[in-house]
Amino acid sequence: GKMEEGKVDSADGLFAHLFCLEAQAQEAAVKQEEAERQEEKVARLRARVQELRLQRDELQAKVDLQQKGQLGEGGALAAPAQPSAQAVLEWKIKSLKAMLEIFYLTGLSAKLTKHGVCFSISTAYEGTYLDSYHLELLPKPAVQIQQHSIPSFIPLEQISSRYLQTDIRQFLAVLAAHLNAYVGRRYQAEQLQELFSEQIEGTLQRNSLCNLLVFRYKVTRQGQSFPFQARLLYRDLCCSLPTEVMVSCTSEAPAALAEVAAAHSALFRHLALHRAF
């Protein structure tokens, strides 16, 4: 792995090694950002097309409701009337149907149930499918969550209070971002523990949300092993990369290893955890 590339036996060699690590991290970060930008651009364009179709269908539904309310017997114009509760419900269901294709483009799928709509949120990390979560929404009288399988540590109530009554699409998008980031962090921790068990000392410590990870690992220099400790904090719960990283070594370690710890810290901030090793 990147931490095992070459043995650094001199100060010049150490700094050259650190420079190489930093360059690799920056190059990987640039490539990842560019790929994400392209994916986001395509997704935005597709979503925009579907959004315009949805707006068209909503306008048509409103026109249909108005025509039903204004045409009396024999097709004569009658006084404008408020649409019935049943007509409004039918319009809501039609709008929800039109939204399903938009959601499918972003890893979301849905199906109509007897009383509302059941959404499925599929999560993945680096192309690897991970978990699916479900929630059922009832559209009347106000939109409400009937049942769900969202983990308790995901701030569902907070997201619901902010978006559910005003923008269902945004509600689902934010919820999906939280879930994808969570499974991404969890996946990285599991891969690190599984693939690099010989370098990891003890058990990787993490909380339920996997936004705080602490682990110890060994670094070998000139035939001698030195223990390092890493603490990764993810303040942005919609992100699978840490916002704060602290890597330290013991006071008995050579002074030059402090530079190695700094290089490792940069790697952990820019690369998936299991790819930094």
DOLO-841510 format. One record per residue: z negated, x negated, y negated of N, C-alpha, C in turn; residue in three letters. Coordinates in steps of 0.02 Angstrom, whole numbers. Last residue first. Example, Ala and Ser with C-alpha at 12.3 -4.5 7.8 and 13.67 -1.06 7.14 Angstrom:
2
     n.zz     n.xx     n.yy    ca.zz    ca.xx    ca.yy     c.zz     c.xx     c.yy   residuo
     -354     -642      112     -357     -684       53     -394     -645       -2       Ser
     -390     -660      284     -390     -615      225     -390     -660      165       Ala
***
This chain:
277
     n.zz     n.xx     n.yy    ca.zz    ca.xx    ca.yy     c.zz     c.xx     c.yy   residuo
     -143      192     -157     -169      141     -111     -111      103      -78       Phe
      -80      289     -226     -104      232     -265     -129      176     -220       Ala
      -57      395     -147        0      351     -159      -20      289     -200       Arg
     -171      470     -146     -153      436      -83      -93      391      -91       His
     -167      520     -281     -221      477     -256     -201      438     -194       Leu
      -21      505     -377      -60      544     -329     -108      496     -294       Ala
      -38      411     -531       -8      424     -465      -52      470     -424       Leu
     -109      394     -649      -37      409     -653       -5      427     -586       His
     -242      365     -625     -226      414     -677     -153      437     -675       Arg
     -239      267     -528     -267      332     -510     -251      386     -562       Phe
     -187      160     -604     -149      189     -549     -173      259     -532       Leu
     -292      134     -692     -228      156     -719     -185      189     -664       Ala
     -388       90     -600     -402      149     -641     -337      178     -669       Ser
     -331      -27     -555     -338       29     -508     -349       94     -547       His
     -345     -104     -671     -278      -88     -646     -280      -29     -597       Ala
     -484     -114     -677     -448      -81     -732     -377      -60     -710       Ala
     -508     -187     -561     -536     -119     -567     -499      -80     -622       Ala
     -447     -306     -597     -420     -268     -540     -444     -196     -544       Val
     -532     -347     -696     -463     -332     -714     -430     -291     -658       Glu
     -643     -373     -618     -648     -320     -669     -579     -299     -692       Ala
     -612     -482     -544     -604     -417     -512     -613     -359     -561       Leu
     -648     -593     -618     -578     -574     -618     -567     -505     -587       Ala
     -782     -615     -589     -765     -582     -652     -693     -558     -653       Ala
     -827     -574     -419     -799     -620     -469     -777     -582     -532       Pro
     -973     -470     -388     -902     -485     -380     -878     -533     -434       Ala
    -1101     -433     -415    -1092     -496     -380    -1019     -516     -373       Glu
    -1094     -307     -469    -1106     -362     -516    -1097     -431     -483       Ser
     -959     -214     -394    -1028     -238     -397    -1034     -297     -445       Thr
     -844     -115     -492     -861     -158     -435     -932     -184     -445       Cys
     -767       42     -536     -814      -13     -548     -824      -53     -484       Ser
     -675      159     -624     -676      116     -564     -720       56     -580       Val
     -651      317     -682     -695      259     -689     -697      221     -623       Met
     -548      428     -768     -557      387     -708     -603      328     -725       Val
     -499      588     -822     -544      531     -832     -553      494     -765       Glu
     -405      675     -778     -406      661     -850     -451      601     -866       Thr
     -303      664     -629     -367      662     -665     -359      649     -740       Pro
     -182      785     -578     -198      716     -593     -261      714     -637       Leu
     -157      918     -569     -177      885     -507     -188      810     -516       Ser
     -208     1048     -680     -175      984     -669     -202      951     -605       Cys
     -283     1151     -721     -214     1167     -703     -174     1103     -689       Cys
     -402     1104     -766     -401     1135     -700     -332     1157     -678       Leu
     -439      963     -842     -386     1014     -845     -378     1044     -775       Asp
     -531      873     -795     -553      923     -843     -502      980     -850       Arg
     -568      790     -664     -509      830     -683     -532      886     -730       Tyr
     -621      627     -629     -639      692     -658     -575      727     -682       Leu
     -668      509     -511     -612      543     -543     -633      613     -566       Leu
     -731      355     -479     -753      423     -498     -696      455     -538       Arg
     -748      228     -359     -705      265     -404     -734      335     -416       Ala
     -808       66     -323     -822      138     -325     -778      171     -377       Gln
     -789      -69     -207     -772      -37     -270     -793       37     -266       Phe
     -850     -214     -127     -850     -141     -132     -833     -118     -203       Pro
     -752     -345      -61     -795     -324     -115     -792     -247     -121       Phe
     -728     -471       62     -723     -401       42     -774     -384      -12       Ser
     -634     -621       71     -699     -589       62     -689     -518       36       Gln
     -513     -686       74     -548     -678      136     -616     -644      131       Gly
     -470     -675      -59     -485     -741      -30     -530     -735       31       Gln
     -520     -510      -67     -493     -566     -105     -518     -631      -74       Arg
     -510     -339      -37     -517     -406       -7     -483     -458      -50       Thr
     -602     -198      -71     -548     -240      -95     -560     -311      -69       Val
     -647      -38       -9     -653     -110       -6     -590     -144      -34       Lys
     -723      106      -89     -672       73      -49     -679       -2      -55       Tyr
     -799      265     -115     -804      192     -115     -749      164      -70       Arg
     -784      409     -225     -777      375     -160     -783      299     -170       Phe
     -780      568     -293     -813      503     -295     -806      471     -226       Val
     -709      694     -394     -705      655     -332     -740      588     -342       Leu
     -694      848     -458     -736      789     -463     -736      754     -395       Leu
     -620      954     -426     -605      924     -492     -654      868     -508       Asn
     -634     1032     -313     -601      967     -307     -580      939     -375       Cys
     -708     1143     -307     -647     1148     -346     -605     1084     -342       Leu
     -819     1096     -235     -776     1148     -207     -709     1151     -241       Ser
     -824      914     -251     -852      981     -259     -801     1033     -234       Asn
     -838      768     -147     -800      812     -191     -836      879     -196       Arg
     -836      606      -80     -876      662     -106     -835      703     -154       Gln
     -785      531       68     -765      548        0     -805      610      -22       Leu
     -899      438      164     -862      500      155     -846      511       81       Thr
     -880      261      197     -917      324      197     -871      384      187       Gly
     -754      179      118     -821      170      146     -859      236      140       Glu
     -585      159      153     -636      201      122     -702      190      157       Ile
     -508       83      238     -526       54      173     -581       94      138       Gln
     -492      162      349     -518       94      359     -539       62      293       Glu
     -435      279      302     -505      281      324     -534      212      333       Ser
     -315      318      243     -346      254      224     -420      252      243       Phe
     -274      443      287     -228      386      293     -260      319      281       Leu
     -384      531      266     -351      527      331     -311      462      339       Glu
     -424      518      134     -474      510      187     -440      498      254       Gln
     -301      546       71     -335      482       60     -384      468      117       Leu
     -279      677      111     -233      625      132     -264      556      124       Gln
     -386      742       47     -381      743      120     -335      688      146       Glu
     -354      719      -87     -417      694      -60     -415      691       17       Ala
     -230      785      -96     -235      713     -109     -298      684      -78       Gln
     -271      918      -70     -224      884      -25     -227      808      -34       Tyr
     -350      946     -182     -380      946     -115     -336      908      -65       Arg
     -254      941     -283     -311      894     -284     -343      889     -215       Arg
     -172     1047     -239     -145      979     -247     -200      927     -247       Gly
     -254     1156     -244     -233     1134     -178     -202     1064     -181       Val
     -271     1158     -388     -327     1151     -342     -305     1125     -274       Tyr
     -141     1179     -434     -176     1118     -453     -235     1106     -405       Ala
     -114     1305     -379      -73     1247     -359     -108     1181     -376       Asn
     -211     1384     -445     -212     1377     -372     -172     1316     -349       Leu
     -175     1372     -580     -242     1352     -558     -243     1339     -482       His
      -46     1426     -575      -56     1356     -597     -124     1330     -575       Ala
      -72     1557     -536      -35     1513     -491      -43     1440     -510       Ala
     -136     1601     -653     -173     1600     -590     -138     1554     -540       Leu
      -30     1592     -743      -89     1551     -753     -130     1545     -688       Val
       58     1687     -685       80     1617     -695       19     1571     -703       Ala
      -15     1805     -688        4     1777     -624       25     1703     -630       Leu
      -27     1820     -829      -86     1820     -786      -70     1786     -719       Phe
      106     1828     -867       67     1770     -888        4     1764     -846       Gln
      137     1952     -808      174     1892     -789      135     1829     -808       Arg
       51     2040     -873       41     2027     -801       77     1964     -780       Ile
      -21     2055    -1014       37     2018     -991       27     1998     -918       Asp
     -131     2140    -1040      -79     2131    -1091      -16     2098    -1065       Thr
     -224     2144     -940     -206     2207     -972     -147     2201    -1020       Gln
     -235     2007     -899     -215     2059     -852     -191     2123     -886       Leu
     -278     1902     -986     -207     1918     -979     -191     1983     -942       Tyr
     -418     1889     -998     -375     1865    -1052     -304     1893    -1047       Arg
     -477     1937     -885     -497     1966     -949     -451     1946    -1005       Ser
     -416     1853     -789     -402     1925     -791     -418     1955     -859       Ser
     -473     1729     -814     -401     1736     -821     -382     1810     -828       Ile
     -607     1761     -783     -589     1736     -850     -514     1745     -863       Gln
     -596     1796     -649     -621     1845     -697     -601     1825     -768       Glu
     -551     1676     -589     -509     1736     -588     -531     1786     -641       Leu
     -571     1527     -582     -596     1572     -635     -553     1635     -642       Pro
     -613     1484     -417     -558     1491     -464     -579     1542     -517       Ile
     -719     1499     -331     -726     1449     -384     -666     1446     -432       Phe
     -681     1591     -235     -730     1612     -285     -736     1562     -343       Ser
     -505     1603     -200     -571     1571     -191     -617     1587     -249       Pro
     -424     1759     -175     -431     1701     -218     -500     1669     -208       Ile
     -386     1871     -109     -411     1815      -67     -418     1752     -109       Ser
     -423     2043     -158     -390     1978     -165     -421     1928     -117       His
     -404     2211     -223     -432     2163     -176     -393     2098     -182       Gln
     -375     2269     -350     -405     2309     -296     -439     2263     -245       Gln
     -383     2243     -517     -376     2208     -454     -412     2247     -400       Ile
     -292     2349     -631     -354     2322     -603     -339     2290     -536       Gln
     -229     2423     -775     -216     2377     -721     -282     2347     -696       Val
     -290     2591     -795     -277     2524     -823     -265     2478     -763       Ala
     -284     2690     -698     -261     2706     -766     -249     2643     -807       Pro
     -144     2599     -625     -172     2654     -663     -246     2662     -649       Lys
      -93     2495     -544      -68     2502     -613     -100     2558     -653       Pro
     -180     2376     -451     -169     2447     -459     -148     2459     -532       Leu
     -139     2234     -354     -151     2263     -420     -136     2338     -419       Leu
     -201     2121     -238     -169     2186     -247     -189     2214     -315       Glu
     -167     1954     -190     -207     2001     -228     -166     2065     -239       Leu
     -175     1803      -93     -150     1871     -104     -197     1909     -151       His
     -108     1641      -59     -163     1684      -81     -134     1752     -101       Tyr
      -67     1510       52      -46     1570       16     -108     1612        0       Ser
      -54     1329       54      -87     1393       68      -53     1449       29       Asp
       66     1225       70       -5     1221       86      -34     1290      103       Leu
      214     1132       90      183     1198       85      111     1193      107       Tyr
      264      995        1      229     1015       61      195     1083       51       Thr
      317      957     -120      362      985      -71      330     1006       -6       Gly
      203      916     -190      255      868     -174      300      893     -117       Glu
      120     1055     -132      112      993     -170      163      943     -144       Tyr
      101     1234     -152      130     1175     -120      114     1114     -163       Ala
       71     1409     -124       56     1346     -156       86     1288     -116       Thr
      113     1576     -160      121     1519     -114      110     1454     -153       Ser
       43     1726     -181       53     1664     -218       55     1606     -169       Ile
       87     1892     -174       72     1833     -133       90     1771     -173       Ser
       31     2054     -223       64     1990     -239       40     1936     -191       Phe
       57     2221     -207       21     2166     -176       61     2102     -189       Cys
       39     2361     -311       81     2305     -291       37     2250     -263       Val
       -7     2527     -270        8     2478     -321       55     2424     -295       Gly
      -27     2619     -169      -57     2633     -234      -38     2583     -288       His
       47     2576      -61       41     2648      -72       16     2663     -143       Lys
      139     2435     -125       94     2466      -78       89     2541      -96       Thr
      277     2325     -140      243     2386     -162      198     2413     -106       Leu
      258     2150     -144      284     2210     -112      243     2269     -136       Lys
      305     1984     -196      266     2045     -201      298     2101     -162       Ala
      284     1810     -233      321     1865     -203      276     1926     -204       Ser
      304     1655     -315      268     1718     -308      313     1769     -274       Leu
      372     1544     -347      327     1539     -291      286     1601     -280       Gly
      458     1581     -450      403     1535     -466      352     1531     -409       Thr
      548     1674     -406      574     1610     -428      518     1559     -441       Leu
      471     1787     -386      494     1751     -327      518     1681     -346       Tyr
      455     1839     -514      398     1807     -481      420     1764     -422       Phe
      582     1896     -532      559     1842     -576      503     1804     -542       Ile
      582     1996     -436      629     1940     -429      609     1882     -473       Glu
      484     2084     -485      473     2048     -422      519     1988     -415       Leu
      512     2158     -596      479     2094     -606      475     2053     -543       Met
      564     2276     -550      610     2230     -584      579     2161     -594       Ala
      447     2334     -501      500     2315     -455      546     2264     -487       Lys
      382     2359     -622      353     2311     -576      405     2287     -525       Leu
      465     2459     -672      459     2396     -708      431     2341     -663       Ser
      441     2559     -579      509     2533     -586      508     2465     -622       Lys
      307     2582     -605      326     2556     -540      396     2526     -543       Ile
      315     2633     -736      277     2572     -722      299     2541     -656       Lys
      389     2750     -711      418     2698     -753      382     2631     -742       Trp
      299     2821     -635      363     2802     -605      396     2746     -645       Glu
      200     2840     -732      185     2801     -673      249     2777     -639       Leu
      269     2924     -819      246     2858     -843      232     2812     -784       Val
      286     3035     -737      345     2999     -762      326     2929     -786       Ala
      153     3073     -718      193     3053     -660      254     3013     -682       Gln
      117     3111     -845       83     3054     -815      123     3027     -755       Ala
      265     3151     -942      209     3167     -899      178     3104     -870       Ser
      303     3114    -1113      318     3109    -1041      255     3123    -1000       Pro
      296     3235    -1241      268     3175    -1213      283     3172    -1138       Gln
      448     3297    -1313      386     3307    -1275      362     3240    -1248       Ala
      543     3365    -1445      521     3306    -1408      453     3318    -1375       Pro
      615     3525    -1416      570     3483    -1456      547     3424    -1414       Ala
      779     3517    -1342      714     3547    -1353      672     3501    -1395       Ala
      950     3550    -1326      898     3506    -1352      834     3545    -1363       Leu
     1013     3614    -1171     1002     3620    -1243      945     3574    -1264       Ala
     1034     3618    -1035     1054     3557    -1070     1043     3560    -1145       Gly
      981     3725     -973     1052     3728     -992     1075     3668    -1030       Gly
      821     3696    -1042      862     3731     -993      934     3734    -1019       Glu
      815     3539    -1133      786     3600    -1106      832     3631    -1055       Gly
      786     3373    -1162      836     3421    -1139      802     3481    -1107       Leu
      680     3289    -1190      712     3323    -1246      764     3374    -1224       Gln
      630     3227    -1075      584     3265    -1117      618     3307    -1170       Gly
      740     3162    -1024      707     3214     -983      662     3258    -1026       Lys
      764     3072    -1127      813     3124    -1112      783     3180    -1071       Gln
      651     2991    -1117      663     3030    -1178      712     3087    -1165       Gln
      670     2934     -991      611     2975    -1004      622     3020    -1065       Leu
      789     2862    -1013      787     2915     -963      729     2962     -975       Asp
      743     2770    -1107      795     2818    -1126      795     2877    -1078       Val
      654     2699    -1027      629     2736    -1085      679     2789    -1107       Lys
      744     2643     -936      692     2689     -911      664     2730     -969       Ala
      816     2559    -1019      850     2615     -986      800     2666     -961       Gln
      716     2469    -1054      747     2511    -1106      782     2571    -1075       Leu
      692     2413     -928      638     2449     -963      667     2495    -1017       Glu
      814     2353     -900      791     2407     -857      736     2448     -891       Asp
      816     2255    -1002      869     2306     -998      845     2366     -957       Arg
      705     2180     -967      705     2216    -1030      758     2271    -1031       Gln
      753     2129     -845      694     2172     -845      691     2213     -910       Leu
      856     2049     -890      871     2106     -846      813     2155     -846       Arg
      781     1957     -961      829     1999     -997      848     2060     -955       Leu
      714     1899     -854      675     1934     -905      721     1980     -945       Glu
      814     1837     -784      781     1893     -753      741     1933     -804       Gln
      846     1738     -878      897     1785     -855      864     1847     -826       Val
      724     1671     -884      750     1704     -944      802     1756     -925       Arg
      713     1615     -757      665     1667     -777      690     1705     -837       Ala
      816     1522     -765      819     1577     -716      773     1634     -736       Arg
      767     1441     -868      831     1475     -876      837     1534     -828       Leu
      646     1395     -812      645     1435     -874      710     1474     -883       Arg
      693     1324     -701      651     1382     -690      649     1427     -752       Ala
      762     1221     -766      798     1267     -723      758     1331     -713       Val
      652     1161     -833      709     1187     -871      748     1238     -830       Lys
      569     1120     -729      544     1171     -776      602     1202     -815       Glu
      650     1023     -671      631     1082     -632      608     1138     -678       Glu
      656      931     -777      717      963     -752      701     1026     -713       Gln
      521      895     -789      556      926     -845      619      962     -822       Arg
      497      835     -665      462      897     -682      496      933     -740       Glu
      578      722     -678      592      771     -625      559      838     -641       Ala
      512      659     -784      581      680     -791      600      733     -740       Glu
      386      632     -727      391      676     -786      462      702     -795       Glu
      423      543     -625      391      607     -608      397      656     -666       Gln
      473      435     -698      516      471     -651      488      540     -635       Lys
      356      397     -768      417      418     -805      463      459     -760       Val
      271      361     -663      252      416     -707      313      443     -745       Ala
      338      252     -608      328      312     -567      312      372     -611       Ala
      329      164     -717      394      185     -693      389      249     -652       Glu
      190      147     -726      227      176     -782      295      202     -759       Gln
      162       87     -602      131      151     -619      169      185     -675       Ala
      236      -30     -611      252       18     -559      223       87     -576       Gln
      170      -92     -717      240      -75     -724      261      -22     -673       Ala
       44     -112     -659       50      -69     -718      122      -46     -727       Glu
       77     -202     -556       47     -136     -541       56      -88     -599       Leu
      123     -310     -631      168     -276     -585      142     -207     -568       Cys
        6     -347     -696       64     -326     -736      113     -287     -693       Phe
      -71     -386     -587      -91     -329     -627      -34     -302     -668       Leu
        2     -499     -547       -6     -443     -501      -25     -379     -539       His
      -16     -580     -657       52     -559     -638       50     -499     -592       Ala
     -153     -597     -650     -124     -560     -707      -53     -538     -693       Phe
     -159     -669     -528     -195     -606     -537     -164     -565     -593       Leu
      -89     -786     -553      -64     -739     -503      -96     -671     -510       Gly
     -172     -842     -648     -103     -824     -666      -75     -773     -617       Asp
     -288     -862     -572     -290     -818     -631     -220     -795     -650       Ala
     -257     -851     -394     -266     -887     -456     -265     -838     -514       Ser
     -234     -773     -284     -277     -831     -276     -288     -870     -340       Asp
     -206     -623     -220     -208     -655     -285     -258     -712     -281       Val
      -92     -573     -101     -159     -598     -112     -159     -637     -177       Lys
        9     -425      -80       -2     -495      -98      -75     -512     -107       Gly
      -32     -270      -95       28     -309     -103       10     -379     -127       Glu
     -130     -176      -82     -131     -230      -33      -71     -276      -41       Glu
     -114      -74     -169     -172     -116     -179     -173     -177     -134       Met
       -1      -11     -121        4      -48     -183      -55      -94     -194       Lys
        0      -41       59        0        0        0        0      -43      -62       Gly
***
